[in-house]
């Protein structure tokens, strides 16, 4: 296997099908989690043929890390998910400001439409990088 493919595979957390030697597709909950992360981390204008897609979340990461900014981050993430990810409902976002780390801890809770199992959650850290 090519070293570059190994790096990209690990970066995206993909799994290989050992029989066919192809990358496995993400399905169901994993596909929706990846789509939600893409909605949050993609800047408007980055996606070809859909310049409006994405979230302006990076603009807020260089503001003061406090509860007021955390509220803006939570509203921005929630609005972005509700606008672009139609497979989920009951979206709620909790953002904890971490001024000592100059970062925000984000947890997104949601239900998958048509799936009666328990609510899903995604957690990650948002921090400004240079």
LUMLOLO-605440 format. One record per residue: residue number from 1; residue in one letter; x, y, z of N, C-alpha, C, O in turn. Coordinates in steps of 0.02 Angstrom, whole numbers, plus 32768, in hexadecimal, padded with zeros to 4 digits. Layout:
@pos: NUM; code: A; npx: X; npy: Y; npz: Z; capx: X; capy: Y; capz: Z; cpx: X; cpy: Y; cpz: Z; opx: X; opy: Y; opz: Z $
...
***
This chain:
@pos: 1; code: X; npx: 802A; npy: 7FC5; npz: 8000; capx: 8000; capy: 8000; capz: 8000; cpx: 802C; cpy: 803E; cpz: 8000; opx: 805E; opy: 8041; opz: 8024 $
@pos: 2; code: X; npx: 801B; npy: 806E; npz: 7FD9; capx: 803F; capy: 80AD; capz: 7FD2; cpx: 803E; cpy: 80D2; cpz: 8015; opx: 800B; opy: 80D5; opz: 8037 $
@pos: 3; code: X; npx: 8079; npy: 80F0; npz: 8029; capx: 807D; capy: 8115; capz: 8068; cpx: 804D; cpy: 8150; cpz: 806B; opx: 802F; opy: 815E; opz: 809F $
@pos: 4; code: X; npx: 8044; npy: 8172; npz: 8033; capx: 8017; capy: 81AC; capz: 8031; cpx: 7FCF; cpy: 8196; cpz: 803E; opx: 7FAA; opy: 81B8; opz: 8062 $
@pos: 5; code: X; npx: 7FBB; npy: 815D; npz: 8022; capx: 7F78; capy: 8143; capz: 802E; cpx: 7F6F; cpy: 812F; cpz: 8077; opx: 7F3A; opy: 8139; opz: 8093 $
@pos: 6; code: X; npx: 7FA4; npy: 8113; npz: 8096; capx: 7FA1; capy: 8102; capz: 80DC; cpx: 7F94; cpy: 8140; cpz: 8107; opx: 7F6A; opy: 813F; opz: 8134 $
@pos: 7; code: X; npx: 7FB8; npy: 8175; npz: 80F8; capx: 7FB0; capy: 81B4; capz: 811E; cpx: 7F6A; cpy: 81CE; cpz: 8117; opx: 7F4B; opy: 81E0; opz: 8149 $
@pos: 8; code: X; npx: 7F51; npy: 81D2; npz: 80DA; capx: 7F0D; capy: 81EC; capz: 80CE; cpx: 7ED9; cpy: 81BF; cpz: 80EE; opx: 7EA8; opy: 81D8; opz: 8109 $
@pos: 9; code: X; npx: 7EE2; npy: 817E; npz: 80EB; capx: 7EB3; capy: 814F; capz: 8109; cpx: 7EAF; cpy: 815A; cpz: 8155; opx: 7E79; opy: 815B; opz: 8171 $
@pos: 10; code: X; npx: 7EE9; npy: 8162; npz: 8175; capx: 7EEA; capy: 816D; capz: 81BD; cpx: 7ECE; cpy: 81B1; cpz: 81CF; opx: 7EAE; opy: 81B9; opz: 8203 $
@pos: 11; code: X; npx: 7EDA; npy: 81E2; npz: 81A6; capx: 7EC1; capy: 8226; capz: 81B3; cpx: 7E75; cpy: 8228; cpz: 81B3; opx: 7E57; opy: 824C; opz: 81DB $
@pos: 12; code: X; npx: 7E56; npy: 8202; npz: 8186; capx: 7E0D; capy: 8201; capz: 8180; cpx: 7DEE; cpy: 81CA; cpz: 81A9; opx: 7DB0; opy: 81C4; opz: 81AB $
@pos: 13; code: X; npx: 7E16; npy: 81A1; npz: 81CB; capx: 7DFE; capy: 816A; capz: 81F4; cpx: 7DD5; cpy: 8139; cpz: 81CA; opx: 7D9E; opy: 8125; opz: 81DD $
@pos: 14; code: X; npx: 7DF0; npy: 8125; npz: 8191; capx: 7DCF; capy: 80F6; capz: 8164; cpx: 7DE8; cpy: 80AF; cpz: 8172; opx: 7E1F; opy: 80A6; opz: 818C $
@pos: 15; code: X; npx: 7DC0; npy: 807F; npz: 815F; capx: 7DD3; capy: 8039; capz: 8167; cpx: 7DD9; cpy: 8019; cpz: 8122; opx: 7DB4; opy: 802A; opz: 80F4 $
@pos: 16; code: X; npx: 7E08; npy: 7FEA; npz: 811D; capx: 7E13; capy: 7FC7; capz: 80DD; cpx: 7DED; cpy: 7F85; cpz: 80DE; opx: 7DE9; opy: 7F63; opz: 8111 $
@pos: 17; code: X; npx: 7DD1; npy: 7F74; npz: 80A3; capx: 7DB3; capy: 7F32; capz: 8099; cpx: 7DEC; cpy: 7F04; cpz: 8085; opx: 7E09; opy: 7F0D; opz: 8050 $
@pos: 18; code: X; npx: 7DFC; npy: 7ED4; npz: 80AF; capx: 7E37; capy: 7EA9; capz: 80A3; cpx: 7E2E; cpy: 7E7B; cpz: 8068; opx: 7E60; opy: 7E67; opz: 8049 $
@pos: 19; code: X; npx: 7DF1; npy: 7E69; npz: 8057; capx: 7DE5; capy: 7E3B; capz: 801F; cpx: 7DED; cpy: 7E60; cpz: 7FDD; opx: 7E11; opy: 7E48; opz: 7FB0 $
@pos: 20; code: X; npx: 7DCC; npy: 7E98; npz: 7FD5; capx: 7DCD; capy: 7EBD; capz: 7F96; cpx: 7E04; cpy: 7EF1; cpz: 7F92; opx: 7E10; opy: 7F0E; opz: 7F5D $
@pos: 21; code: X; npx: 7E27; npy: 7EFE; npz: 7FCA; capx: 7E5B; capy: 7F30; capz: 7FCF; cpx: 7E42; cpy: 7F75; cpz: 7FB9; opx: 7E65; opy: 7F99; opz: 7F96 $
@pos: 22; code: X; npx: 7E06; npy: 7F86; npz: 7FCF; capx: 7DE9; capy: 7FC7; capz: 7FC2; cpx: 7DD6; cpy: 7FE7; cpz: 8004; opx: 7DD2; opy: 7FC5; opz: 8038 $
@pos: 23; code: X; npx: 7DCC; npy: 8028; npz: 8003; capx: 7DB6; capy: 804B; capz: 803F; cpx: 7D6C; cpy: 803F; cpz: 8049; opx: 7D44; opy: 8047; opz: 801A $
@pos: 24; code: X; npx: 7D57; npy: 802C; npz: 8086; capx: 7D11; capy: 8021; capz: 8096; cpx: 7CEC; cpy: 8064; cpz: 8098; opx: 7D07; opy: 8096; opz: 80AF $
@pos: 25; code: X; npx: 7CAF; npy: 8063; npz: 8080; capx: 7C85; capy: 809E; capz: 8084; cpx: 7C69; cpy: 80A5; cpz: 80CA; opx: 7C5C; opy: 8074; opz: 80ED $
@pos: 26; code: X; npx: 7C5E; npy: 80E3; npz: 80DF; capx: 7C3D; capy: 80EF; capz: 811F; cpx: 7BF2; cpy: 80EC; cpz: 8114; opx: 7BD9; opy: 8107; opz: 80E2 $
@pos: 27; code: X; npx: 7BCF; npy: 80CC; npz: 8141; capx: 7B87; capy: 80C4; capz: 813A; cpx: 7B64; cpy: 80D9; cpz: 817A; opx: 7B82; opy: 80DB; opz: 81AF $
@pos: 28; code: X; npx: 7B24; npy: 80E9; npz: 8173; capx: 7AF8; capy: 80F7; capz: 81AA; cpx: 7B12; cpy: 812E; cpz: 81D8; opx: 7B20; opy: 8165; opz: 81C1 $
@pos: 29; code: X; npx: 7B1A; npy: 811E; npz: 8218; capx: 7B2D; capy: 8150; capz: 824A; cpx: 7B71; cpy: 8170; cpz: 823B; opx: 7B7A; opy: 81AC; opz: 8244 $
@pos: 30; code: X; npx: 7BA0; npy: 8147; npz: 8223; capx: 7BE3; capy: 8161; capz: 8215; cpx: 7BE1; cpy: 8193; cpz: 81DB; opx: 7C04; opy: 81C5; opz: 81DD $
@pos: 31; code: X; npx: 7BB9; npy: 8185; npz: 81A9; capx: 7BB4; capy: 81B4; capz: 8170; cpx: 7B95; cpy: 81F6; cpz: 8186; opx: 7BAA; opy: 822B; opz: 8170 $
@pos: 32; code: X; npx: 7B64; npy: 81F3; npz: 81B2; capx: 7B44; capy: 8230; capz: 81CA; cpx: 7B73; cpy: 8258; cpz: 81F7; opx: 7B76; opy: 8295; opz: 81F2 $
@pos: 33; code: X; npx: 7B99; npy: 8236; npz: 8221; capx: 7BCB; capy: 8258; capz: 824B; cpx: 7BFE; cpy: 827C; cpz: 8220; opx: 7C10; opy: 82B6; opz: 822D $
@pos: 34; code: X; npx: 7C15; npy: 825B; npz: 81EC; capx: 7C46; capy: 8279; capz: 81BF; cpx: 7C27; cpy: 82B5; cpz: 819B; opx: 7C48; opy: 82E8; opz: 8193 $
@pos: 35; code: X; npx: 7BE8; npy: 82AF; npz: 8186; capx: 7BC7; capy: 82E6; capz: 8163; cpx: 7BBE; cpy: 8322; cpz: 8192; opx: 7BC6; opy: 835B; opz: 817C $
@pos: 36; code: X; npx: 7BAE; npy: 8316; npz: 81D0; capx: 7BA6; capy: 834D; capz: 8200; cpx: 7BE9; cpy: 8370; cpz: 820B; opx: 7BEC; opy: 83AE; opz: 820C $
@pos: 37; code: X; npx: 7C1E; npy: 834A; npz: 8213; capx: 7C60; capy: 8368; capz: 821B; cpx: 7C73; cpy: 8390; cpz: 81DD; opx: 7C90; opy: 83C6; opz: 81E3 $
@pos: 38; code: X; npx: 7C63; npy: 8376; npz: 81A2; capx: 7C71; capy: 839B; capz: 8165; cpx: 7C4B; cpy: 83DD; cpz: 8162; opx: 7C66; opy: 8410; opz: 814D $
@pos: 39; code: X; npx: 7C0C; npy: 83DC; npz: 8179; capx: 7BE5; capy: 841A; capz: 817B; cpx: 7C06; cpy: 844E; cpz: 81A8; opx: 7C09; opy: 8489; opz: 8196 $
@pos: 40; code: X; npx: 7C1E; npy: 8438; npz: 81E1; capx: 7C3B; capy: 8467; capz: 8212; cpx: 7C80; cpy: 847F; cpz: 81FC; opx: 7C8F; opy: 84BA; opz: 8203 $
@pos: 41; code: X; npx: 7CAA; npy: 8453; npz: 81E2; capx: 7CEF; capy: 8464; capz: 81D3; cpx: 7CFB; cpy: 8481; cpz: 818D; opx: 7D32; opy: 849A; opz: 8180 $
@pos: 42; code: X; npx: 7CCA; npy: 847E; npz: 8162; capx: 7CD2; capy: 849A; capz: 811E; cpx: 7CC0; cpy: 84E4; cpz: 811F; opx: 7C8C; opy: 84F7; opz: 8138 $
@pos: 43; code: X; npx: 7CEC; npy: 850C; npz: 8103; capx: 7CDE; capy: 8553; capz: 80FD; cpx: 7CB2; cpy: 8561; cpz: 80C0; opx: 7CB8; opy: 853E; opz: 808D $
@pos: 44; code: X; npx: 7C84; npy: 8591; npz: 80C4; capx: 7C5E; capy: 85A3; capz: 8088; cpx: 7C8E; cpy: 85B6; cpz: 804F; opx: 7CBD; opy: 85DC; opz: 8059 $
@pos: 45; code: X; npx: 7C81; npy: 859A; npz: 8015; capx: 7CAB; capy: 85A6; capz: 7FDB; cpx: 7CDD; cpy: 856F; cpz: 7FCE; opx: 7CFB; opy: 856D; opz: 7F98 $
@pos: 46; code: X; npx: 7CE8; npy: 8541; npz: 7FFD; capx: 7D17; capy: 850A; capz: 7FF3; cpx: 7CFB; cpy: 84D2; cpz: 7FCA; opx: 7D22; opy: 84AE; opz: 7FAA $
@pos: 47; code: X; npx: 7CBA; npy: 84C9; npz: 7FC9; capx: 7C9C; capy: 8491; capz: 7FA4; cpx: 7C89; cpy: 84A9; cpz: 7F5E; opx: 7C64; opy: 84D9; opz: 7F55 $
@pos: 48; code: X; npx: 7CA4; npy: 8486; npz: 7F2D; capx: 7C95; capy: 8497; capz: 7EE7; cpx: 7C4B; cpy: 8490; cpz: 7ED9; opx: 7C2B; opy: 8462; opz: 7EF1 $
@pos: 49; code: X; npx: 7C30; npy: 84BC; npz: 7EB1; capx: 7BEB; capy: 84BC; capz: 7E9A; cpx: 7BB8; cpy: 84C7; cpz: 7ED1; opx: 7B7C; opy: 84C2; opz: 7EC4 $
@pos: 50; code: X; npx: 7BCE; npy: 84D4; npz: 7F0D; capx: 7BA0; capy: 84E5; capz: 7F44; cpx: 7BC5; cpy: 8514; cpz: 7F73; opx: 7BD9; opy: 8500; opz: 7FAA $
@pos: 51; code: X; npx: 7BCE; npy: 8551; npz: 7F5E; capx: 7BF6; capy: 8581; capz: 7F82; cpx: 7BD9; cpy: 8595; cpz: 7FC6; opx: 7BFE; opy: 85AC; opz: 7FF1 $
@pos: 52; code: X; npx: 7B98; npy: 858B; npz: 7FCF; capx: 7B79; capy: 859E; capz: 800F; cpx: 7B83; cpy: 8569; cpz: 8045; opx: 7B7C; opy: 8577; opz: 8080 $
@pos: 53; code: X; npx: 7B93; npy: 852B; npz: 8031; capx: 7B9A; capy: 84F3; capz: 8060; cpx: 7BD3; cpy: 8501; cpz: 8092; opx: 7C09; opy: 8517; opz: 807E $
@pos: 54; code: X; npx: 7BC6; npy: 84F3; npz: 80D1; capx: 7BFB; capy: 84F8; capz: 8103; cpx: 7BE7; cpy: 8525; cpz: 813C; opx: 7BAF; opy: 853D; opz: 8141 $
@pos: 55; code: X; npx: 7C17; npy: 852F; npz: 8168; capx: 7C0D; capy: 8555; capz: 81A5; cpx: 7C44; cpy: 858A; cpz: 81AD; opx: 7C7E; opy: 857B; opz: 81A1 $
@pos: 56; code: X; npx: 7C30; npy: 85C6; npz: 81C0; capx: 7C63; capy: 85FA; capz: 81CC; cpx: 7C81; cpy: 85F6; cpz: 8213; opx: 7C93; opy: 8629; opz: 8230 $
@pos: 57; code: X; npx: 7C85; npy: 85BA; npz: 822D; capx: 7C9A; capy: 85B0; capz: 8272; cpx: 7CE2; cpy: 85C7; cpz: 827F; opx: 7CF2; opy: 85DE; opz: 82B6 $
@pos: 58; code: X; npx: 7D0D; npy: 85C2; npz: 824E; capx: 7D53; capy: 85D5; capz: 8257; cpx: 7D5B; cpy: 861E; cpz: 8267; opx: 7D8B; opy: 8632; opz: 8289 $
@pos: 59; code: X; npx: 7D2C; npy: 8648; npz: 8251; capx: 7D30; capy: 868F; capz: 825F; cpx: 7D2A; cpy: 869D; cpz: 82AA; opx: 7D48; opy: 86CC; opz: 82C3 $
@pos: 60; code: X; npx: 7D04; npy: 8674; npz: 82CE; capx: 7CFB; capy: 867F; capz: 8316; cpx: 7D33; cpy: 8662; cpz: 8340; opx: 7D38; opy: 8672; opz: 837B $
@pos: 61; code: X; npx: 7D5D; npy: 8638; npz: 8323; capx: 7D92; capy: 8618; capz: 834B; cpx: 7DC9; cpy: 8648; cpz: 835F; opx: 7DF0; opy: 863A; opz: 838D $
@pos: 62; code: X; npx: 7DCE; npy: 8682; npz: 833E; capx: 7E01; capy: 86B2; capz: 834F; cpx: 7DE6; cpy: 86E9; cpz: 837D; opx: 7E0A; opy: 8719; opz: 838C $
@pos: 63; code: X; npx: 7DA8; npy: 86E2; npz: 8393; capx: 7D8B; capy: 870F; capz: 83C4; cpx: 7DA0; cpy: 86F9; cpz: 840A; opx: 7DC0; opy: 86C5; opz: 8413 $
@pos: 64; code: X; npx: 7D8E; npy: 8721; npz: 843B; capx: 7D9C; capy: 8710; capz: 8480; cpx: 7D77; cpy: 86CF; cpz: 8492; opx: 7D3C; opy: 86C7; opz: 8482 $
@pos: 65; code: X; npx: 7D99; npy: 86A2; npz: 84B4; capx: 7D7A; capy: 8662; capz: 84C7; cpx: 7D56; cpy: 866D; cpz: 8509; opx: 7D74; opy: 866C; opz: 853F $
@pos: 66; code: X; npx: 7D14; npy: 8678; npz: 8504; capx: 7CEA; capy: 8683; capz: 853F; cpx: 7CA5; cpy: 8666; cpz: 8531; opx: 7C99; opy: 864A; opz: 84FC $
@pos: 67; code: X; npx: 7C78; npy: 866D; npz: 8562; capx: 7C35; capy: 8650; capz: 855B; cpx: 7C0C; cpy: 8671; cpz: 8524; opx: 7BE4; opy: 8650; opz: 8504 $
@pos: 68; code: X; npx: 7C16; npy: 86B1; npz: 8519; capx: 7BF1; capy: 86D4; capz: 84E4; cpx: 7C04; cpy: 86B9; cpz: 849F; opx: 7BD9; opy: 86AC; opz: 8475 $
@pos: 69; code: X; npx: 7C45; npy: 86B0; npz: 8493; capx: 7C5C; capy: 8694; capz: 8454; cpx: 7C46; cpy: 864B; cpz: 844E; opx: 7C36; opy: 8634; opz: 8417 $
@pos: 70; code: X; npx: 7C46; npy: 8626; npz: 8486; capx: 7C2F; capy: 85E0; capz: 8485; cpx: 7BE6; cpy: 85DC; cpz: 846F; opx: 7BD3; opy: 85AE; opz: 844B $
@pos: 71; code: X; npx: 7BBE; npy: 860C; npz: 8484; capx: 7B78; capy: 860E; capz: 846F; cpx: 7B71; cpy: 861B; cpz: 8424; opx: 7B48; opy: 85FC; opz: 8402 $
@pos: 72; code: X; npx: 7B9A; npy: 8647; npz: 8409; capx: 7B9A; capy: 8655; capz: 83C1; cpx: 7BB0; cpy: 8617; cpz: 839B; opx: 7B93; opy: 8607; opz: 8367 $
@pos: 73; code: X; npx: 7BE3; npy: 85F4; npz: 83B3; capx: 7BFC; capy: 85B7; capz: 8393; cpx: 7BC4; cpy: 8582; cpz: 8392; opx: 7BB9; opy: 8562; opz: 835F $
@pos: 74; code: X; npx: 7BA1; npy: 857A; npz: 83CB; capx: 7B6C; capy: 8548; capz: 83CF; cpx: 7B33; cpy: 8558; cpz: 839E; opx: 7B1B; opy: 852C; opz: 837B $
@pos: 75; code: X; npx: 7B1F; npy: 8597; npz: 839B; capx: 7AEA; capy: 85AB; capz: 836C; cpx: 7AFE; cpy: 85A1; cpz: 8324; opx: 7AD6; opy: 858A; opz: 82FB $
@pos: 76; code: X; npx: 7B3C; npy: 85B2; npz: 8314; capx: 7B55; capy: 85AA; capz: 82CF; cpx: 7B56; cpy: 8561; cpz: 82BB; opx: 7B41; opy: 8550; opz: 8284 $
@pos: 77; code: X; npx: 7B6E; npy: 8536; npz: 82E6; capx: 7B71; capy: 84EE; capz: 82D7; cpx: 7B2B; cpy: 84D2; cpz: 82CF; opx: 7B1E; opy: 84AD; opz: 82A0 $
@pos: 78; code: X; npx: 7AFE; npy: 84E3; npz: 82FC; capx: 7AB9; capy: 84C9; capz: 82F9; cpx: 7A97; cpy: 84DF; cpz: 82B9; opx: 7A77; opy: 84B7; opz: 8298 $
@pos: 79; code: X; npx: 7A9D; npy: 851F; npz: 82A8; capx: 7A7D; capy: 8538; capz: 826B; cpx: 7A9A; cpy: 8517; cpz: 822C; opx: 7A75; opy: 8508; opz: 81FE $
@pos: 80; code: X; npx: 7ADB; npy: 850C; npz: 822B; capx: 7AFB; capy: 84EC; capz: 81F2; cpx: 7AE2; cpy: 84A4; cpz: 81E9; opx: 7AD3; opy: 8490; opz: 81B1 $
@pos: 81; code: X; npx: 7ADE; npy: 847F; npz: 821F; capx: 7AC8; capy: 8439; capz: 821B; cpx: 7A7E; cpy: 8437; cpz: 8205; opx: 7A6D; opy: 840E; opz: 81DA $
@pos: 82; code: X; npx: 7A55; npy: 8461; npz: 8221; capx: 7A0E; capy: 8461; capz: 820F; cpx: 7A04; cpy: 8475; cpz: 81C5; opx: 79D5; opy: 845E; opz: 81A5 $
@pos: 83; code: X; npx: 7A30; npy: 849F; npz: 81AC; capx: 7A2A; capy: 84B5; capz: 8166; cpx: 7A42; cpy: 8480; cpz: 8134; opx: 7A23; opy: 8477; opz: 8100 $
@pos: 84; code: X; npx: 7A79; npy: 845E; npz: 8143; capx: 7A99; capy: 8433; capz: 8111; cpx: 7A92; cpy: 83E8; cpz: 811E; opx: 7A9D; opy: 83C1; opz: 80EF $
@pos: 85; code: X; npx: 7A82; npy: 83D2; npz: 8159; capx: 7A7D; capy: 838B; capz: 8166; cpx: 7A35; cpy: 8379; cpz: 8175; opx: 7A1E; opy: 837F; opz: 81AE $
@pos: 86; code: X; npx: 7A12; npy: 8362; npz: 8142; capx: 79CA; capy: 8355; capz: 8147; cpx: 79B9; cpy: 8310; cpz: 8164; opx: 797F; opy: 8300; opz: 816F $
@pos: 87; code: X; npx: 79EC; npy: 82E7; npz: 8172; capx: 79E0; capy: 82A4; capz: 818D; cpx: 79DB; cpy: 82A3; cpz: 81D8; opx: 79D0; opy: 826E; opz: 81F6 $
@pos: 88; code: X; npx: 79E4; npy: 82DD; npz: 81F9; capx: 79E2; capy: 82DF; capz: 8242; cpx: 79AE; cpy: 8310; cpz: 825B; opx: 799A; opy: 833E; opz: 8237 $
@pos: 89; code: X; npx: 7997; npy: 8305; npz: 8299; capx: 7968; capy: 8333; capz: 82B9; cpx: 797B; cpy: 833B; cpz: 8302; opx: 79A9; opy: 831A; opz: 831A $
@pos: 90; code: X; npx: 7958; npy: 8366; npz: 8325; capx: 7964; capy: 8372; capz: 836D; cpx: 79AE; cpy: 8381; cpz: 837B; opx: 79CC; opy: 8364; opz: 83A8 $
@pos: 91; code: X; npx: 79CA; npy: 83AE; npz: 8355; capx: 7A11; capy: 83BF; capz: 835C; cpx: 7A19; cpy: 83EE; cpz: 8398; opx: 79F7; opy: 8421; opz: 839D $
@pos: 92; code: X; npx: 7A46; npy: 83DC; npz: 83C4; capx: 7A5A; capy: 8409; capz: 83FA; cpx: 7AA6; cpy: 8409; cpz: 83FE; opx: 7AC6; opy: 83D6; opz: 83F4 $
@pos: 93; code: X; npx: 7AC1; npy: 8444; npz: 840E; capx: 7B0A; capy: 844C; capz: 840E; cpx: 7B1E; cpy: 8469; cpz: 8452; opx: 7B03; opy: 849C; opz: 8468 $
@pos: 94; code: X; npx: 7B4E; npy: 8449; npz: 8472; capx: 7B6B; capy: 8463; capz: 84B0; cpx: 7BB3; cpy: 8477; cpz: 84A2; opx: 7BDA; opy: 8450; opz: 8487 $
@pos: 95; code: X; npx: 7BC4; npy: 84B4; npz: 84B4; capx: 7C08; capy: 84CD; capz: 84AA; cpx: 7C23; cpy: 84E6; cpz: 84ED; opx: 7C05; opy: 8510; opz: 850D $
@pos: 96; code: X; npx: 7C5C; npy: 84CB; npz: 8500; capx: 7C7E; capy: 84DF; capz: 853D; cpx: 7CBB; cpy: 8509; cpz: 852B; opx: 7CE5; opy: 84F3; opz: 8504 $
@pos: 97; code: X; npx: 7CBE; npy: 8545; npz: 8546; capx: 7CF9; capy: 856F; capz: 8539; cpx: 7D32; cpy: 8556; cpz: 8565; opx: 7D29; opy: 8548; opz: 85A0 $
@pos: 98; code: X; npx: 7D6D; npy: 8551; npz: 8548; capx: 7DA9; capy: 853B; capz: 856C; cpx: 7DDF; cpy: 8570; cpz: 8561; opx: 7E0D; opy: 8566; opz: 8539 $
@pos: 99; code: X; npx: 7DDA; npy: 85A7; npz: 8585; capx: 7E09; capy: 85DE; capz: 857A; cpx: 7E52; cpy: 85CC; cpz: 8587; opx: 7E7F; opy: 85E7; opz: 8567 $
@pos: 100; code: X; npx: 7E5E; npy: 859E; npz: 85B6; capx: 7EA3; capy: 858A; capz: 85C4; cpx: 7EC3; cpy: 8565; cpz: 8589; opx: 7F00; opy: 8566; opz: 8582 $
@pos: 101; code: X; npx: 7E9A; npy: 8545; npz: 855F; capx: 7EB3; capy: 8522; capz: 8524; cpx: 7EA8; cpy: 854A; cpz: 84E4; opx: 7EBE; opy: 8535; opz: 84AE $
@pos: 102; code: X; npx: 7E86; npy: 8583; npz: 84EA; capx: 7E73; capy: 85AC; capz: 84B1; cpx: 7E4C; cpy: 8582; cpz: 847E; opx: 7E5A; opy: 8582; opz: 8442 $
@pos: 103; code: X; npx: 7E19; npy: 855E; npz: 8499; capx: 7DF2; capy: 8530; capz: 846F; cpx: 7DAB; cpy: 852B; cpz: 848A; opx: 7D9B; opy: 8542; opz: 84C1 $
@pos: 104; code: X; npx: 7D81; npy: 850B; npz: 8461; capx: 7D3C; capy: 84FC; capz: 8474; cpx: 7D31; cpy: 84B1; cpz: 8470; opx: 7D44; opy: 8492; opz: 843F $
@pos: 105; code: X; npx: 7D13; npy: 8494; npz: 84A4; capx: 7CFE; capy: 844F; capz: 84A1; cpx: 7CB7; cpy: 844C; cpz: 8487; opx: 7C8B; opy: 846C; opz: 84A3 $
@pos: 106; code: X; npx: 7CAC; npy: 8427; npz: 8451; capx: 7C6A; capy: 8425; capz: 8431; cpx: 7C4E; cpy: 83DE; cpz: 8434; opx: 7C71; opy: 83AD; opz: 8426 $
@pos: 107; code: X; npx: 7C0F; npy: 83D9; npz: 8448; capx: 7BEB; capy: 839A; capz: 8446; cpx: 7BA9; cpy: 83A6; cpz: 8422; opx: 7B83; opy: 83D2; opz: 8435 $
@pos: 108; code: X; npx: 7B9C; npy: 837F; npz: 83EE; capx: 7B5F; capy: 8386; capz: 83C6; cpx: 7B34; cpy: 8347; cpz: 83D2; opx: 7B4B; opy: 830F; opz: 83C9 $
@pos: 109; code: X; npx: 7AF6; npy: 8352; npz: 83E6; capx: 7AC6; capy: 831C; capz: 83F0; cpx: 7A92; cpy: 8320; cpz: 83BA; opx: 7A7C; opy: 8357; opz: 83A8 $
@pos: 110; code: X; npx: 7A7D; npy: 82E7; npz: 839F; capx: 7A4A; capy: 82E6; capz: 836A; cpx: 7A2A; cpy: 82A2; cpz: 8365; opx: 7A45; opy: 8270; opz: 837D $
@pos: 111; code: X; npx: 79EF; npy: 82A1; npz: 8346; capx: 79CC; capy: 8263; capz: 8337; cpx: 79CE; cpy: 8259; cpz: 82EC; opx: 79C9; opy: 8289; opz: 82C5 $
@pos: 112; code: X; npx: 79D6; npy: 821B; npz: 82D7; capx: 79D4; capy: 820B; capz: 8290; cpx: 798B; cpy: 81FE; cpz: 827D; opx: 7969; opy: 81D6; opz: 829D $
@pos: 113; code: X; npx: 7974; npy: 8220; npz: 824A; capx: 792E; capy: 8219; capz: 8234; cpx: 7923; cpy: 81D1; cpz: 821B; opx: 7949; opy: 81B9; opz: 81F1 $
@pos: 114; code: X; npx: 78EF; npy: 81B1; npz: 8235; capx: 78DF; capy: 816C; capz: 8221; cpx: 7903; cpy: 8137; cpz: 824A; opx: 78F6; opy: 80FC; opz: 8240 $
@pos: 115; code: X; npx: 792F; npy: 814B; npz: 8278; capx: 7953; capy: 811C; capz: 82A2; cpx: 793A; cpy: 8125; cpz: 82E9; opx: 7940; opy: 815B; opz: 8306 $
@pos: 116; code: X; npx: 791D; npy: 80F1; npz: 8306; capx: 7900; capy: 80F6; capz: 8349; cpx: 7932; cpy: 80E8; cpz: 8381; opx: 791E; opy: 80E8; opz: 83BC $
@pos: 117; code: X; npx: 7970; npy: 80DE; npz: 8370; capx: 79A2; capy: 80D2; capz: 83A4; cpx: 79B1; cpy: 8113; cpz: 83CB; opx: 7993; opy: 8147; opz: 83BD $
@pos: 118; code: X; npx: 79DD; npy: 810F; npz: 83FA; capx: 79EB; capy: 8148; capz: 8425; cpx: 7A0B; cpy: 8182; cpz: 83FE; opx: 7A22; opy: 8179; opz: 83C5 $
@pos: 119; code: X; npx: 7A0C; npy: 81BB; npz: 841E; capx: 7A29; capy: 81F7; capz: 83FF; cpx: 7A74; cpy: 81ED; cpz: 83F2; opx: 7A96; opy: 81C9; opz: 8417 $
@pos: 120; code: X; npx: 7A8B; npy: 820C; npz: 83BF; capx: 7AD2; capy: 8208; capz: 83AC; cpx: 7AF6; cpy: 8245; cpz: 83C6; opx: 7AD7; opy: 8278; opz: 83D4 $
@pos: 121; code: X; npx: 7B38; npy: 8240; npz: 83CD; capx: 7B5F; capy: 8279; capz: 83E5; cpx: 7BA3; cpy: 8279; cpz: 83C2; opx: 7BBF; opy: 8245; opz: 83B2 $
@pos: 122; code: X; npx: 7BBC; npy: 82B5; npz: 83B7; capx: 7BFF; capy: 82BF; capz: 839C; cpx: 7C21; cpy: 82F2; cpz: 83C9; opx: 7C03; opy: 8324; opz: 83DC $
@pos: 123; code: X; npx: 7C5F; npy: 82E5; npz: 83DB; capx: 7C86; capy: 8314; capz: 8403; cpx: 7CC8; cpy: 8323; cpz: 83E1; opx: 7CE7; opy: 82F7; opz: 83C4 $
@pos: 124; code: X; npx: 7CDC; npy: 8362; npz: 83E5; capx: 7D1D; capy: 8376; capz: 83CA; cpx: 7D32; cpy: 83B8; cpz: 83E9; opx: 7D0A; opy: 83DA; opz: 840A $
@pos: 125; code: X; npx: 7D70; npy: 83CA; npz: 83DE; capx: 7D8C; capy: 8409; capz: 83F7; cpx: 7D96; cpy: 8438; cpz: 83BC; opx: 7DB1; opy: 8425; opz: 8389 $
@pos: 126; code: X; npx: 7D7F; npy: 8476; npz: 83C4; capx: 7D8B; capy: 84AA; capz: 8392; cpx: 7DC1; cpy: 84D8; cpz: 83AD; opx: 7DBA; opy: 84F4; opz: 83E4 $
@pos: 127; code: X; npx: 7DF6; npy: 84E1; npz: 8387; capx: 7E2A; capy: 850F; capz: 839C; cpx: 7E46; cpy: 8533; cpz: 835F; opx: 7E46; opy: 8518; opz: 8328 $
@pos: 128; code: X; npx: 7E5D; npy: 856F; npz: 836A; capx: 7E79; capy: 8596; capz: 8333; cpx: 7EBF; cpy: 857B; cpz: 8325; opx: 7EE7; opy: 8571; opz: 8353 $
@pos: 129; code: X; npx: 7ECD; npy: 856E; npz: 82E5; capx: 7F10; capy: 8558; capz: 82D1; cpx: 7F2C; cpy: 858A; cpz: 82A0; opx: 7F07; opy: 85AA; opz: 827A $
@pos: 130; code: X; npx: 7F6B; npy: 8590; npz: 82A1; capx: 7F8B; capy: 85C1; capz: 8275; cpx: 7FAF; cpy: 85A0; cpz: 823D; opx: 7FCD; opy: 85C1; opz: 8213 $
***
